[in-house]
Amino acid sequence: MKLDFFIKKVKTHSNMNFSLNQINKEAERLFDNLRKVGWSEPDCELIAPLTMEINQLKKEKDVIILAHSYITPDIIYGVADFIGDSYGLSKKVIEAKEKTILFCSVHFMAETAKIMNPKKTVLIPSAASCSLAESITPEDVRKLRKKYPEAGVICYVNTSAAVKAECDACCTSGNALKIVEGMSQKEILFLPDELMAKNLQPLTKKKIIKWTGRCIVHEEFSPKTVDSVRRDYPEAKILAHLECMPSVVEKVDMTGSTEGMIQYLKKSPAKQFMLATECGLSDRMKVEYPEKQIIGSCALCPYMKQIMLKDVLQALKEPRKDQIIELPKEVVKKAQKTLNRMVKIAEKQIFKK
């Protein structure tokens, strides 16, 4: 498709008129990063009018755009103001001065942003769910409390606001062990990630009672994958997310959160890395650390990949009801206590109300 034809096509869907020179400059900006993950110049020319309009609208409407590392690179390097993992984005939400937060992520993350900033407008481009968040309900938590009345209840951040409201403390993959150790109870109900609970158990003397939820991305990795990379790339460092199977975790060089994996790769003198996590992180590392070689396979999250630039633009222009995060006041109040407990244990500070 020729660029001038696409410009005409875009104008039929946009109230903004951009010159050919403006579009070329934006395409060059995009291509500088996206070429490192296989995007061509024509690809960047096609999306340039969209990224320009989004970036202009977010300034006009006082919106900050946050993107999880698993989101597609056109959003990450085209329109996002901040990129990170669940915990990094959570902290950025607290600091946000803009009146509106547009969260390019799955639904539970946008809910968390609303819990932290109940007076702000929080938008999500697509009401994408999550296999972990879907695996447990508030009623499940209430039943577990009755079954294990002496146990402390920790919920992984990959849960709905309603589930968080039923728990004692929240955690992320980066601070899960610290939260487990910081609880006063000797037994811990760890919800909902079964594999993360199994990986945490050898690291603590406390008894961890697990649920049956799993991340459909991270459970795809197997020990055979690790063995294959070891055979073909003996000098490579293999990093795995804490949501992977214990049989994978025991074979790798480092296990941790998304941010933990980034920091390890950044500081390591190694030149080759295999990342046992979602493909979005591999793409980020290829762009941000081109001197490092990312090898082996990754896995796509079908939920994160639902979110597209056109959805971001639509949410900015005229958000639909399903794109606006609304939570009951009582849920917000209870969930705030859960998140505050996490931060009090992990960083000795409290989220603003």
Sequence and secondary structure as in RCSB ss.txt:
>XXXX:A:sequence
MKLDFFIKKVKTHSNMNFSLNQINKEAERLFDNLRKVGWSEPDCELIAPLTMEINQLKKEKDVIILAHSYITPDI
IYGVADFIGDSYGLSKKVIEAKEKTILFCSVHFMAETAKIMNPKKTVLIPSAASCSLAESITPEDVRKLRKKYPE
AGVICYVNTSAAVKAECDACCTSGNALKIVEGMSQKEILFLPDELMAKNLQPLTKKKIIKWTGRCIVHEEFSPKT
VDSVRRDYPEAKILAHLECMPSVVEKVDMTGSTEGMIQYLKKSPAKQFMLATECGLSDRMKVEYPEKQIIGSCAL
CPYMKQIMLKDVLQALKEPRKDQIIELPKEVVKKAQKTLNRMVKIAEKQIFKK
>XXXX:A:secstr
  HHHHHHHHHTT S    HHHHHHHHHHHHHHHGGGT  HHHHHHHHHHHHHHHHHHHHTTEEEEEETTS HHH
HHHT SEEE HHHHHHHHHH  SSEEEEES HHHHHHHHHH TTSEEE SS    HHHHT  HHHHHHHHHHSTT
SEEEEESSS HHHHTTSSEEE TTTHHHHHHHSS SEEEEESBHHHHHHHGGG SSEEEE  B  TTGGG  HHH
HHHHHHH TT EEEEETTS HHHHTTSSEEE HHHHHHHHHH   SEEEEESBHHHHHHHHHH TTSEEES  B 
 TTGGG  HHHHHHHHHS  GGGB    HHHHHHHHHHHHHHHHHHHS     
